[in-house]
Structures are given as structure tokens and as C-alpha cells.
Amino acid sequence: MDMDNRDRGRPYIFPPIPQSCPFTICRLSHEHNGSSEDGHAARSGWWLIREHDEYGEYPHIYAKICRITMTTNQSQSRQAAVRDGSAPVGSVGSSRSKKGNKPEPETLTGDGGEGNRHSYSEVIVLSDTGCGTEVSNDPGSHDHSHGSCLTAPAATTADDNTAERGHRRRQPAVWNLGTFLEYTLNPGGRIPYLVITTQCHYDHIMGIWKLPPPPRRYLLRQPSEPSQLLQEQSESYKNTVLEGRDGGKDSMALASFDQKHRALPQPTTTTMTTILASSRAKHSVTPYSNLQRYSLCEKLGLQAPRYAVGIWAQDMQRVVYTPPPPSPSADSGGGRDEDDDAEDGAVNISTGITILHTPGHTPDSLAWYDEGTRTLCVGDSFYLKQTGTTRSAAWGPEPPMPIMFNMDSLLASWWESAKKILDFVKQKNNVGSCEDDEEDGWVLVNTKSPFDSYASTKASSRPARVRLCAAHTTALVDAEAAICAAMSFMRRILRDEVPCKRVSDARRRGEERWLWDDDLQPNKHDRDGLGHHDEEDAGGSGRRQGKKGKVDRDEEGIDVKGPNCNIDTFGEYAYSVLAPLGVIEKGRRRIPKDEWGLAETKAAET
């Protein structure tokens, strides 16, 4: 198996994206190496899709095309494995023949000479699916495109003329995640999807409505789902009707569109969707009544999408995509590990992604790490309140966004997860360094661009530092510094050193929440409502009037702003937090005080 030559060279151009489209897309990163670490699959860099939704979430959806290229002999061996029953039917990137159900892999003439034929197995990995925004395509806006990156991946093309054909690609009658992906990364909808849900909140899963449903055998093999799920999912997909989403802007869906205008692709054997979720808190997703609650759809008057989880990912599990097997083992939950690759002859695609369980924001929160790009995505665990991306959004500057917690959140779990991913990132950053180095290599992160960094000669041979992405606002920042800054900000909240105020949004979430932000002016009336946690806190209330500005170093001595770690456009790691007061109070009781208390912190700084 080899890397496709067409992934190496010239750029391709997306067709124009009109202003009526609620999505933008730009390339984030490329692989640091030309091929995967195991030589098994060719993987492109990540693409960032941002959504302009009606709820003010502006979610980040990350996409990456993973591909395996097989020569003629490998393809024939694969087909033989299918015929003799040693490989499951319905391989990724295959099409069914007219005579039966056995797959015949797609073949293209390669660049290596006449008769050198290749078949391609591909999957598009999506990190979350956003809010499910769906709007009509305004014909009057076709001549005005977003100012976003328009470079397209070669993986979506089949010949040298694709770039020219892209400009003539027909725009859909309706824009949603499914039609946008087909218009950009997945022309014709020929590539299946693997969706990593970093948690089950509505702004991460509602876009699942817009993607093709899984095949019949895949749905029916889920023991925890009702037998009618197949019919419900397929009908929802085919009809593109969001049942139960009544009232307000959300009722627009597609009710006003005639069937002939419905733009979603029809499901095929090669266009399918596999869902990955954390195995740690299955109760958040199934049964469906739990999903309706934990997704917050119940509070917002929405109906959560119905879907079956194909991979219940274990902590530190490597993600390998394969067609859903006929009978998954009970202990694997339908997922696969790389050790399974050679057991059944299946065409498996090693994504290079590792799953980390990070409960706290929600019980089922997870993070993922992509080895090829050295990128860590932390979902909603934390994110900067503003970045250059949010200030220069195609639809106008976005308001600051706080890290949000609700009554299901556990701050003590969040804290342990933050320590876990910090240790993970430090280990990755230390790979290649020598313990007996007399002089450490330095890394300077460009204060104007989070994409560029410069290293000393000694450090330049080491792997690039891990970059961090999140499900809102934040993409490609220095991971270690960002995590340290987030933990430092939370320590200050626990010590009552951050200005705060009561937020009246009980109508939306059904709970009273408080906002902690260094840019707030302390409000005596609000602070009186906070109370004090013990006599020691009451005696020190004079110093708890809010710390002005941003801290320069965290408690471990790591710079959190300045030339050696700055990743925000304006040179700061600025966070804010929105949470029920009870969540913070419980965190104070359960997080060991020697990890956040003032006296202990001063001793550590000394």
C-alpha cells in the first residue's frame, strides 16, 4: 500500500462558496511526514469547518481524509479474501456489482504507467457535526464568496481537470453539513464518514441528521437500540425533516421546500456514517431518552438525532476504520484495535488518531490526538474566549465565548482530565530530547500567527510541539501552554480571585449560572451572593476582589503570555468560565486544596 501521488503536489480549488452558505472551510495543517508512521494509509492534514448557527455556538468541525491506495495485486487479493469469506462484505471505497452483493473496488489508472491500476479505500474523519444548521441557498448571493481559504485537497479529485470542473459544480438548493461536505471535500458523496463525537451536547451531534445513515446490518446489530431505529434514521435522512423541532427559527428546517429541492445525497453502499463515542459514559447516549436529556435538546425544545454508536472507544484506543463487521465482539463494543487488522483480511484504515477519555465538562467528554499532525483536540473541555479566528469571522466578529459547565458537569473530573492531557502533551513534547543535554533547545512561537514557530538549531531536529484545537474559537495553539493557562485560570476561580457576576439565562438552560472573567468589573451585590467557603476565605475577602489583567506565569512557572508561548493574536491566553455556582463550590470541596490553594501556590512559586 502506498501514498497516492496526487496528494503530494499542486493545489486544487474549491468552487466559490456563496455568502448564503452558513459554513466556511480552511486547511489547518499537513502531515509532518509524507506518509503514516506505519506506512499503512496516506493521510491529509486537517480542515476546519466553522458553522454560523442560530444558537451563537459557532462550532468547530474538523475534517480529515484518510486513504489507502492498493495496487492491482493487492486489490485482487482483497477481492479473493471477500470471495472466500475471510473479509467482511462492503469494504470502504468499494461499489457493489449488479450481479450480487460482493464488492468490486473502485479502480483508477495510476501515474506509474499504462496498466498500473490502483484502488482506493477512503474515509473522512469528522470531529463533531455542529448544530445542524440548514438554510436555503440564496441565488442572489452566488457571486459573492466567503473570504475563507479556498484550497482544496487533491484527495477529492480523480484527474488533472478536477480543479476546472470544481468551478462548475452545481450548488445545492439547501446548505447543511451534508451538502457542504459534498460541495467541497466529498464530491458525489463517494467517501464514507467516521464521526468522532467529543461529547453528546446538541452543538456536537445535531449535524448527524444531515449525514448518510449507516447500512442496515450496522444498525440492527446494535443491541442497545430499538429495532425501528433503521426506519426512523433512513426516513429522517431521505425526507430531510427534523421531526419535533417546532417553533422559532428552528422550524424552518425543510418544511417549506418541495421534495424536488431537497439536496441531501441518497445513501449508497459507499456513503455511510459511523459514529464513535466514549465508552466511559454510554448512559449519556443510550437509551434515546437519555440522549435527549444529556444533549440539552430537552431543555432547548429540540429533538436529538437518532443514531447508533458504531465504536465505543476505550481510553487510549487507536482508531482504525473498517466496514462494520457482521458480529462484533461483546467486549469491544463494535470498535476495533490495530491488532485486529490482519485477522480477517479487511481493508482497514489506520487513522493515526488516539482517543483519550476526558470527563468533566460532560460524563462522555473525550479528546483525540492525531500523531501525524501532532494535534490534540479537547472538544469543549476548554478554549480561549476569543481568537483571531473569531474576530475575523466571515459573518462578522463573534462575541467572547466562555468555557461552559452545567449541572451534569463535575469540576473535579475536569481537573483530573486537564492534568491527564497535560502529562500526555508533555510526554509528546519531550520525545526526542536527551536527558543529558547541556543546553535545552528553545522554541519561539510567532506572536502574529499561531501557524508559525521557530526553533534553535539544537531543537529543530525534534518533533514539532503539540498543537491544540477545540470545538469552539481555538485552533492550532501551543497545547502545553494553553492547558497550563486554563488550569491557572481555574485555580484563580477556586480562590475567588476572578471577577464574577450572576447571569440571567435560566430560561435557556433551566439553571442559574455565573460568569467569571478578568474583564468584568466586580459587582458588590453579586459577590455578596457568593458567600464564603470557610472562615479562612472570609478573612481573606479583601484580596478576593479580582486580579486585574492576565497572569504572566502559572503556578508551575510556565509562561502563559509573551513571546515564548503566545498563541492568541493579541498575545494572551484569555479564558472565561460560565457555570452554575454549585459546580464551582463542589469543585472546591473535591479538588485537593494543595493543588489550588493560595498558600500552597505561593510556596510553589517561591
N, C-alpha and C positions, 0 to 999 in steps of 0.2 A: 504494500500500500504506500502511496506516495502523495506528496503535496501537489495539488493542481497548479500547473504553471500559470494559469490565468489569475491566480490570487497574488502574483508577485509584481506585476508591472503597472501599466498605465491606469490612470483614474477613469472611472465611469461617472456619468452624470445622471442624477435623478431628473425626472420630468419636473416642471415647475409645480410648486405647491402653493395653491391659492390662499388668500387671506381668510377665506371662509373655513379652511381646514383648522380644527382645534388642536392639531398636533404639529410639533417641529421635530427635526431629527438632525443629529450631527455625530460625527465619529469622535470617539473619545481616545482610543488607544489601539495600538497594534501589538502583536506578539513580540516579545523581546527576542525570541529565537524564530528562525524561519519555519520550524516545524515543531510538533509537540514533543514533550520530553520523552515519550516512548515511541515516537515515530508512527503512531497509530492513526492519528487524524490531523488534518490540516484545519487550523482554527484562525478565524479572523479576529480583529480587535472588537471592542465593544462599541455599540452605538447607543446614544442617549436619545430617547424619545420623551418629550415633555408634553403634557396634556393641559389644555386650558379648559377646566371643568367648572361647573356651576356652583360647586361647594367651596371653592377657594383653597383646594388642596394642592393644585399644580403638581401632581405626582410625577416622579421619575420612573420610567420604564426602560430597562436596559435590555439590549438585544445583541446576540452573537450567533453567527452562522458557523456551525461545526460540520466538517465534511470528511468523509473517507473516499479516497479515489482508488479504484481497483482496476488492474489490468484485465485483459481478456481471460487469461488463465485463472486469475483469482475469481472473476465473475462466474466462469464455468464451474469452478469448484464449489462456489456458493450455491449455484442452481442445483448441482448434484446433491449437495447436503440437504436442500429442501426436498428434492425428489425422494431421497431415501429416508426422510423423516428425522434427520439429525439436527435440523434447524427449523425454527418456527416459521409458519407462513406469514407473509405480509411484511417483508423487510422494509426498513426505511428507504425511501427513494425508489421503490420498485413500483411496477404497474401490473395489473392483472391481465392475463391473456383472455381472449374471447372464448376459449375452449374450456377453461376451468378456473380454479381459484389459485393456481400456483403462480408466483410472481416471476416476471421477466424484467431484470434490472434495466433501467434506462441506460442506453449506450450512446456515446458521443465519440466522434473521431478526434483523437488527441493531437497534440502538436508534434509528436515524435515521428511522424511519417505515415504514409498510406497503410491502412490496415491495422494501425496501432489503436485499438479501441479501448475505451475506459467506461466504467460505470461509476456512478456517484451515489453515495448514501449521505444524506444531509439531515440536519435538524437545526431549527432556530431556537436557541435557548432564550427565553424571556424571563427577566426578573420582574415579577408582578405584572398586572394588566391595567392598573389605573381605575378610574371611576366609571368607565363605561359610557363616556360622552358620545353622543350621536347627534349630528346636525346635518341639515340638507346642504348640498353643495351649491352655493350661490353662483349662478352663471356669470353674474356681473363682476365677480372678483377673480376671474380666471387669468386676467392679465397682470395681476399683482401677486407676487410671491412673497413668502416669508423671507426674512433676512437670515435664515439659518444655513448651516453647512449643507452644500448640495452634492458632496462627493459620495458616490455610491459604491458598494462593494462589487468586485469582479465576480464574487460567488453567485450573484444573481443573474449572470449573463451566460450565454451559450456560444457567442461568436463575436467577431470584431465589430459587427454592425449594431450591437445591442444599445450602445450609447445613443446612436441616432434614433433607433426605434423608441427609446425611452421617452423622447420628447413628444412622440405621437401617441403615447399610451393614453387610453381613454380614462378620463377622470370618473370616479364613481358618482352615482346620484346622491349617495349618503356617505358622510365621513364618520367612521368609527375606527376602533383599533384594528379590526379585521381588514377593512377596506384600505386603511392607510398602510398596513404592512404589505398588502398585495400591490399597492401603488408604488412602493419603494423597495423594500428588501425582498419581497417574495412574489414576483410577478407570476400571475397564473395560479397562485396558491399551491404550488407543487411541493413545497417543503413543509413537513410537519413541525409542530411546536412542542417544546418542553417548557412548561411554565413553572418556575420556582416561586412559590408564594412565600415571601418573607414573613408574612403573618396573614390573618384572615379578616382584617378590617376591610370595610367596603371599598376604600380607595386603593386597595391592592387586588381585589378579586372581581369587581363589577365588570371589568373588560372581558372576563371569561365568557360572558354572554355572546361576545362578538367573534369568538374563535370557533373553528370547526369542532364538532363533538367527537369523542373517541369512537372507535369501531364497536360493533355490538358485543363481541365476545369480551372486550375490555371492560365494558360497563357491567355486564352480567356477572363477571367473576368477582365483583366487589361484595363480600358477604354482609357488609355493614350498611349497604344502600338498598332501598326498596326496588322491587323488580320493575316498577313502572318508570324508573329513572331514565332508561333509554328513550322511551317515547317522549317524556317531558323535555329532555335535553334536545333531542332531534327536532321536535316541533318548535321549541323556542328558537333554535338556530335557523331552521328553514323559514319560519314566519317572521323572524326578527321582531318579535313583540315582547316587550318586557311586562309580563303579567304582574298585576298587583302594584305597579308603580304609578299610583294615582296622585293627581294634584300638582300644582305648581309647574315649573319649567319641566320637571321630570316626566310629565305626562305626554310631552311631545313625542318621545321615542320615535316610532314609525307609524303611529296610528293614522296619521294624515296622509301616508303615502300608499299609493296603489301597489299591488303586487309587482307590476312590471318595473317599478322604480327601486325595488329592494335590491341592495347592491352586494350583499354578502355572498361569497362563493359557496357553491353547493359542496357538501362533504364528499370526498373521494377516498380511495384506499390509501393515498399518499398524503392527503391533507387531513391530519388528525391532531388532536391536542392531548398531551399527557401532563397531568398535574403532579407536582412534587410539593409535599408539605412536611413539617416537622413531625416526627414520631413521638415527640415528648408529650404533646397535648392533643391527642386525637379527638378528645371530647369537645374541643373548640370547633371542630369541623363537622363531626358526625355524632348523632343523627342530625338531620337537616334543621330541626327546631333549635339545636344548639348553635349551629352556624348562623341562623337568623339573629340570635341574641348576641353572640360574641363578635359578629361582624359589625355591630352597631346599626344594622339595617332596620331592626325592630324600632329603635329609638327615632330613626330618621324617616320612618314610614316608607321604606323601600323593601323590595323582595330580593333576598340574596340569590345569586345564581346557584343552580343545582349542578353539582359536578361530583365525579368520583375521583378520589386521590389514587393515582397510579403508583406512586413511590412515596412510602412513608420513610423519610430519610432519617437514619440514625446519626448521632453526633459523630463528627469527624469522618463521615462516609464520603467516599469519592463517587461522583455522579457519572454513571455510564448509561447512555441512552440505547435502548434496544426495543424492537417491537414488543408489545405486551405479550408475555408468554401465556400459553393456554391455561396453565395451572401453577400459579406462583406458590412458593413455599410459604407456610403459615408464619414462620418466624421472620421472614424478610419483609412482609407487608407489601409484596409486589415489587419491591426495589431490587436492584442488582448491584453487585460489587465487581470490581475489576477482575477478581479471581474467577468470576463466572464466565469470562469472555470465551475461553476455549472449550467450555464444556459441551455446548450444544451447536457449535458451528454458526451461531448467529452473527450477523453483521452488526457489531456493537460499536458505538461511537463514544470514545473516551473524551469527555468534555474538558478535563483538566480542572474541574471545579470540586471543591471540598465544602461540605456543609458543616456549620457549627451551630449547635443549639445555644440560643441567647435569650432565654426567658426573662421577663421583667416588664417591658412595655406591654406585652401580651404573653399569656402562657405558651403560645405556639411560636413565638418570635424565633427567627433563625437568621444567621449571617452566612454568606458564602465567600469563598476565596478562590480566585482564578489564578492558578500557578503561571499560566502563560503570560499574562499581563501584570502579574503581581498586584492584583486589585482585590480589595476587600469591600464587600457591600454589607452594611449593617442595618439595612431596612429603616425602620422608624426608631431604632434604639436611641439615636441622637443625630443631629445635623445642625449646621450653622444656621443662625436665624436669617442671614442674608448673605448673598454672594454676588459676584459679578454676573452670574447667570440669571439670577432673579431680578437684578436691577436693569438688565438689558433684554428682558423677555420680549418676544415678537409682539405680544399683546399689551405691552406696557409694563412699567415697574410693578413688581409684586410686593405686597406688604411683608414685613418681617414675620417669620414663622417660628413659633416656639416648639420645643420638644414637648409632646403631649402625653399625658398619662390620664387614665380613667380609673374607675373603681375596681376594675379587674387587674390593674397593674400592681406589681409588687416591687417596690423600690429596692428592697434588699436583694431580690433576684437580679434586678437590673445592675446593681453594683457588682455582684459576683460575675455577671456576664461581661461587664466592662473590664474587670480585672483579667478575665479569661482571654478576651480578644487582645488586650494589651500585651499579655505574655506571649500570645501567638504571634503578634506582629513583631515584637522584639526578637523573637527567635528567628523569624524570617529575615529581619533586617541584619541580624548578626551572622547569617550564613556567609561563609567565605572569609570572615575576619579571623585573624590569628590571635590567640591569647597572648603570645609573646611579642606582639607588635610594640616597638618602642614609641611609635607616634601614630595616633589614630588618624585615619583619613577624615577630612571634613566634607560636609555636604551643604551647599548653598542653594536654597530654594528661591527661585525668581519671585520677587515680591509683586511683579506685574502680571505674571502668568503662572497658574498652577501646573501648566504642562511642561515647563522647562526647569531643569535643575542642573547644577554644575558641581563636579566633584574634583577633589585633588587627584594628582596622579596616582597616589597610593590607593585611593578608594575607587578609582574609576574602573578597576577590574572586578570589583564586587558587583553582585546583583543590584539592580535598582531598588530603591526603598519602596516599601509597600505604599500604594495609594489607596485612599478611602473614598467610597461612594455611599450615598444614602438614598432613601426613597423620596426625599424632598430636598430641594435647594442645593445640595452638595454633591460635587463630582470631582474626582481626582485631586484630593488634597492629601497632604502627608499624614498617613494613618496614625503613626505613633504620637505625633504632636497633637493631632485632633482629639484622640482618645484621652490623652493626659489633660488637655484643656477642658474637655467635657467633665471629667471626674473632678477636676479642681473647682469648676463652677458648682457642681453638685455638693462638694464639701462646704462651700460658702453658703449655699442654701440651707444645709443642715445646721450651720452655725448662725443662721439669721443675719448674714452679712450682705444679703442682696435685697434691694428694694422690692416690695411686692404690693399687689393690690388685688382686691376681690373683682372677679369677672362675672358679670351677669349674663350667662349664656345657658342657664338651666333649661330654657325652652328647647334648645337643640339637643343637649346631651342628657338632660334629666338629672343634673348634678351641679352643685356649686363648685366653681374652680377658682384658683388663684394664679396670678401671673407673677413670676419672678424675673426681673430684667434690670440690668445695671442702668439702663437709660430711663427708668422710672424715677419720679420724684417721690420720696417717702410720704405716705399719707397717714397721719396720726390716727384717724378714725379706723382705717383698715388695719393698721398694725395693732391697735388695741384689741381688735377682734381675734388676732392670732393667739394671744395669751402667751404664757411662758411654760417651758417644759419642766423646769425644776427650779429650786432656789438659786442654784448657780447661774442659770440662764437669766433669772430675774435680776440678780445683782449685776450682771454684765450688760444690761439692756442699753446702757449708754453707748456702747460701741457697736450696737446692732442697728445702726441707722443707715446701713447701705454703704458699700465700698465703692467709691467713685472710680470710674474708669475700669480698665481690664488689668488683671494681674499680669506681671511680666514673666513670672516663673511659677510652676506648680510646686506642690509640696515635695516632689522628688527632684526638684532642681532643673526640670526640663523647661526650656524657653517655650512660651506659648504665644509670643509675638516677636516681631523683629526679623532681621534678615536671615537667621538660621533656621526658621521654621514657618515663617508666614506663608499662608496659602490663600487667604482671602484677599480680594482685590485691594481693600483698604488696610491691609496689614494687621488684621486682628482675627483671633478666634473668638467670635462673639456668639454667645448662646443665650437663650431664654427658656423658661420652663413654664408650662401651663398644666396644673394638676389639682385634683381635689386635696384639700388641706389634710384630710385623713391619710392619704397615701404618703405624704411627706412626714407626718407625725409617726406613722408606723415604721417608716424607714429609719427615723431617729432611734427608735427603740430596738430595731433588729440589726442594724448595721453596727458592728463593733465601734465604739466611740474612739478607740485608739486609731481608727482609720480616718476619722474626720474631725475629731475634737480639737479645739484651739490649742490647748497646752501641748498636746502630743505633736501637733503640726509645727508649732514654734520650735520644739526640740529637734524635729527632723530637719527644719530649715537651718537651724544653727549647726 
